[in-house]
Amino acid sequence: MLKSVAIGSYLTANNVFVAPMAGVTDRPFRHLCRQFGAGYAMSEMTAANPRLWGTDKFARRIDHSGEAAPRAVQIAGSDPDMLAQAARYNIDKGAQIIDINMGCPAKKVCHLAAGSSLLRDEALVGSIIRAVVQACGAQVPVTLKMRTGWSREQRNAVRIARLAQDSGIALISLHGRTRCDFYEGSAEYDTIAEVKASVSIPVVANGDIDSPEKAVWVLRHTGADAVMIGRAAQGRPWIFREITHFLSTGEHLPAPTIGEAKTALLQHLQQHYAFYGELTGLRTARKHIGWYVQHLPQGEWFRARMNTLNDCASQYQAVADYFDQMGHPNECLVYFSPSLQREAA
């Protein structure tokens, strides 16, 4: 079940992808996920509005320095001409694949008639896709990230997928929720299976895939070409190694050792600080550290203490000391639920 996926002329390393997540999948995080076996990763969502291109945030989001090919950038907006301009701009900056965001459910995005709100206007969807595909030309594939529809009563993913394929989209990533679902309830995969049966381009299944067994089940149920891992990779980048190993062997890998997890997090922090600088690096690292430790012994206590530290050096040392006190470096991590940690405290 482990295989490469064609995106235009590019072949991914395997079919276990990183989902783009705003504020999460920056260059250091993408690099870490690839180190642990992710076959493909794209940038965080970037704005198509040229007025926002001069900010430090935008510059970081399109920074692909040292990143392995194919380098993919996700763009978001609602104006076809503006999105086409954004595609050309990102190609000039080194993007090799352009992804159009029609999946983000955030209110601040949907209030701009972008993200998953576009699914309510199929004519506009077609205009956007055609404009971006034409702007990218034959050498730069265009992909689409979307949800199953605006609401459960308005699921139109099959129609959008056929329109996308006919308009030149090279691959579709589909989250098994509607916009109105946000992230509540459980993802459904029947619509993904219907989309896969209706088009010939690759389809990627996304939503609630948090274990090797779930990845196998989703691939079999939907017939999808790949799976895309989002929130389950937060603080657990080795999930890509666990899933790829299971897909290729049918066997489970043990949990990472304490020493391996410590090394991974400290390397992540070093790259994170270098990427963001002292002040922004300190603050934005807190969420990543919190995700790593939330299900580890004394994780909630450590996270609360760590959030009071005011410089990167102290934060880094606190993380190192936390793992050193956890046990022998060769022992495997043992996860606990937050409720059990509160009871123990």
C-alpha positions in Angstrom: 0.0 0.0 0.0 3.0 2.3 0.3 3.7 3.9 -3.1 4.7 7.1 -4.8 2.0 9.5 -6.1 2.4 11.5 -9.3 1.7 15.2 -9.2 2.3 16.4 -12.7 5.8 15.4 -13.6 6.8 15.0 -9.9 6.7 11.8 -7.9 6.3 12.0 -4.1 8.6 9.9 -1.9 5.5 8.0 -0.6 1.8 8.3 -0.1 1.7 9.6 3.5 1.5 13.4 3.3 1.6 16.3 5.8 -1.5 18.4 5.8 -1.0 22.1 5.5 -1.9 23.8 8.8 -1.7 27.5 9.4 0.7 28.4 12.2 2.1 24.8 12.3 3.5 23.6 9.0 6.3 26.1 8.7 9.7 25.1 7.2 11.2 23.6 10.4 8.1 21.5 11.0 8.0 20.3 7.3 11.6 19.4 7.5 11.1 17.4 10.7 8.1 15.5 9.2 10.1 14.6 6.1 12.9 13.3 8.3 10.4 11.0 9.9 9.2 9.7 6.6 6.5 12.0 5.3 6.4 11.7 1.5 5.1 15.2 0.7 4.6 18.5 2.5 3.4 22.0 1.4 3.6 25.4 2.9 1.1 27.0 5.3 -1.7 28.8 3.6 -0.4 32.1 2.1 -2.6 35.1 1.1 -3.2 35.9 -2.5 -3.6 39.6 -1.6 -0.5 41.5 -2.7 -0.9 44.0 0.1 0.1 41.3 2.5 3.2 40.1 0.7 5.6 42.5 2.4 5.2 41.2 5.9 7.6 39.0 7.8 4.9 36.4 8.3 4.4 36.1 4.5 8.1 35.9 3.8 8.5 33.1 6.3 5.6 31.2 4.8 7.2 31.1 1.4 10.7 30.4 2.6 11.8 27.1 1.1 15.6 27.4 1.8 17.2 24.0 1.7 13.9 22.2 1.3 13.6 19.1 -0.9 11.7 19.1 -4.1 8.9 19.3 -4.9 8.4 22.6 -3.1 4.7 23.3 -2.8 2.9 26.5 -1.8 -0.7 26.8 -0.9 -2.5 30.0 -1.8 -5.8 31.3 -0.6 -8.2 34.0 -1.8 -11.4 34.5 -3.8 -10.4 36.6 -6.8 -9.3 34.6 -9.8 -6.9 37.3 -11.2 -5.4 37.9 -7.7 -4.9 34.1 -7.2 -3.3 33.8 -10.6 -0.9 36.7 -9.8 -0.1 35.0 -6.5 0.7 31.7 -8.3 3.1 33.5 -10.6 4.7 35.3 -7.7 5.3 32.1 -5.8 6.7 30.3 -8.8 9.2 33.1 -9.2 10.2 32.5 -5.5 10.8 28.8 -6.1 7.5 27.1 -5.8 7.2 24.0 -8.0 3.6 23.1 -7.2 0.7 25.5 -6.4 -2.1 24.3 -4.2 -5.4 26.2 -4.0 -7.1 26.3 -0.6 -10.8 25.6 -0.7 -10.8 23.8 2.6 -10.0 26.2 5.4 -13.1 26.6 7.7 -11.8 29.5 9.7 -14.2 32.4 10.1 -11.6 35.0 9.2 -11.0 33.2 5.9 -14.6 32.4 5.1 -15.7 36.0 5.8 -13.5 36.9 2.9 -15.3 34.4 0.7 -12.2 32.3 0.6 -11.3 28.8 1.8 -14.2 26.4 2.1 -16.8 29.2 1.6 -15.9 29.0 -2.1 -17.6 25.6 -2.3 -21.0 27.5 -2.4 -20.1 29.1 -5.7 -19.2 26.4 -8.2 -18.9 28.9 -11.1 -16.3 30.9 -9.1 -14.5 27.7 -8.3 -14.1 27.0 -12.0 -13.0 30.5 -12.8 -10.3 30.4 -10.0 -9.0 27.0 -11.1 -8.8 27.9 -14.7 -7.0 31.2 -14.0 -4.4 29.6 -11.7 -3.8 26.7 -14.0 -3.3 29.0 -17.0 -0.9 31.2 -14.9 1.2 28.2 -13.9 1.6 26.8 -17.4 2.4 23.3 -18.3 5.5 22.9 -16.0 3.9 23.7 -12.6 1.1 21.4 -11.5 -1.9 22.9 -9.6 -3.6 20.9 -6.8 -6.7 21.5 -4.8 -7.4 21.2 -1.1 -11.1 21.1 -0.2 -13.8 19.8 2.0 -16.9 17.7 1.1 -19.1 20.8 0.9 -20.4 23.8 2.7 -22.7 21.7 4.9 -24.0 18.2 5.2 -27.1 19.2 3.2 -24.9 20.8 0.5 -22.2 18.2 -0.1 -21.0 18.9 -3.7 -17.5 17.5 -3.6 -18.1 15.1 -6.5 -19.2 18.0 -8.8 -16.3 20.2 -7.6 -13.8 17.3 -8.2 -15.1 16.7 -11.7 -14.9 20.4 -12.5 -11.4 20.6 -11.0 -10.2 17.7 -13.1 -11.7 19.1 -16.3 -10.1 22.5 -15.5 -6.6 21.1 -15.2 -6.1 20.2 -11.5 -3.5 17.5 -11.0 -4.4 16.2 -7.6 -7.2 16.7 -5.0 -6.9 16.5 -1.3 -10.2 16.1 0.4 -11.0 16.5 4.1 -13.9 14.4 5.2 -15.9 17.2 6.8 -18.0 20.1 5.6 -17.2 23.7 6.4 -20.0 23.8 8.9 -18.6 20.8 10.7 -15.4 22.7 11.4 -13.4 20.0 13.3 -16.4 18.6 15.3 -17.6 15.1 15.2 -15.9 12.5 13.1 -14.7 12.7 9.5 -16.7 10.7 7.0 -15.0 8.9 4.2 -17.9 7.8 1.9 -17.7 11.1 0.1 -14.0 10.7 -0.5 -14.7 7.2 -2.0 -17.3 8.8 -4.3 -14.9 11.5 -5.4 -12.2 8.9 -6.0 -14.6 6.8 -8.2 -15.6 9.9 -10.2 -12.2 11.2 -11.3 -9.0 9.7 -12.7 -6.5 12.1 -11.0 -5.0 11.2 -7.7 -7.1 11.8 -4.6 -5.7 12.2 -1.1 -7.9 11.4 2.0 -7.6 13.7 5.0 -9.3 13.9 8.4 -8.9 12.1 11.7 -6.2 9.7 10.4 -4.2 9.2 13.6 -2.8 5.7 13.6 -1.3 3.1 11.2 -4.5 1.1 11.3 -6.7 4.1 10.5 -4.5 4.9 7.6 -4.9 1.4 6.2 -8.6 1.4 6.7 -9.1 4.8 5.0 -7.0 3.8 2.0 -9.0 0.6 1.6 -12.4 2.2 2.2 -11.9 5.2 -0.1 -9.5 3.8 -2.7 -7.6 7.0 -2.2 -4.1 7.3 -3.6 -2.6 8.8 -0.4 -3.5 9.8 3.2 -2.8 13.3 4.6 -2.0 13.6 8.3 -2.7 16.9 10.1 -3.4 17.3 13.8 -2.1 13.8 14.7 1.4 14.9 13.7 1.4 17.8 16.1 4.0 16.8 18.8 4.2 13.4 17.1 6.2 13.7 13.9 7.2 10.0 14.1 3.7 9.1 13.1 4.8 9.3 9.5 7.5 6.6 10.2 4.9 4.5 12.1 2.4 4.7 9.2 4.8 4.1 6.4 6.4 1.1 8.1 2.9 -0.4 8.7 1.9 0.2 5.1 5.0 -1.5 3.8 5.2 -4.4 6.4 2.0 -4.8 8.2 3.9 -4.5 11.5 4.1 -1.9 14.2 7.1 0.0 15.2 7.7 0.6 18.9 7.2 4.0 20.3 10.3 6.3 20.0 12.8 6.1 22.9 13.0 8.9 25.4 16.4 9.8 23.9 15.1 9.9 20.4 12.1 12.1 21.3 14.4 14.4 23.2 16.8 14.7 20.2 13.9 15.3 17.8 12.3 18.1 19.9 15.6 19.8 20.6 16.6 19.7 16.9 13.1 21.1 16.1 13.6 23.9 18.6 17.1 24.8 17.2 15.7 25.1 13.7 12.6 26.9 15.0 14.6 29.6 16.9 16.9 30.1 13.9 13.9 30.5 11.6 11.8 32.9 13.8 14.4 34.7 15.9 14.5 35.0 19.7 11.1 36.7 20.6 8.8 35.1 18.0 10.7 31.8 18.3 10.2 31.6 22.0 6.5 32.3 21.9 5.6 30.1 18.9 7.7 27.2 20.2 5.4 26.9 23.2 2.6 25.3 21.3 4.9 22.7 19.7 6.4 21.8 23.1 3.0 21.5 24.6 1.9 19.1 21.9 5.0 16.9 22.4 4.5 16.6 26.2 0.7 16.7 26.6 0.4 12.9 26.9 3.7 12.3 28.6 4.3 11.9 32.4 3.8 15.3 34.1 3.3 16.8 30.7 0.6 19.3 31.8 2.7 20.4 34.8 5.8 20.9 32.6 3.8 22.8 30.0 2.5 25.3 32.6 6.1 25.8 33.9 7.6 26.1 30.5 5.2 28.8 29.5 6.6 31.1 32.2 10.1 31.1 30.7 11.2 34.2 28.9 14.1 33.3 26.7 15.0 30.6 24.2 18.0 29.3 26.1 15.9 28.7 29.3 13.2 27.1 27.3 15.6 24.8 25.5 17.3 23.7 28.7 14.0 23.1 30.4 13.0 20.7 27.6 16.3 18.9 27.8 16.0 18.5 31.6 12.4 17.3 31.3 13.4 14.4 29.1 16.5 13.6 31.2 14.3 13.2 34.3 11.8 11.0 32.5 13.9 7.9 32.5 16.7 6.1 30.7 17.3 7.4 27.1 16.8 3.9 25.7 13.4 3.4 27.3 10.4 3.9 25.0 8.0 6.7 25.6 4.9 5.9 27.6 1.8 8.0 26.9 -0.8 9.0 29.4 -4.2 10.7 28.8 -4.5 14.2 30.3 -7.3 13.0 32.6 -5.0 10.4 34.1 -2.3 13.1 34.6 -4.7 15.3 36.5 -5.8 12.4 38.7 -2.1 11.6 39.5 -1.4 15.2 40.4 
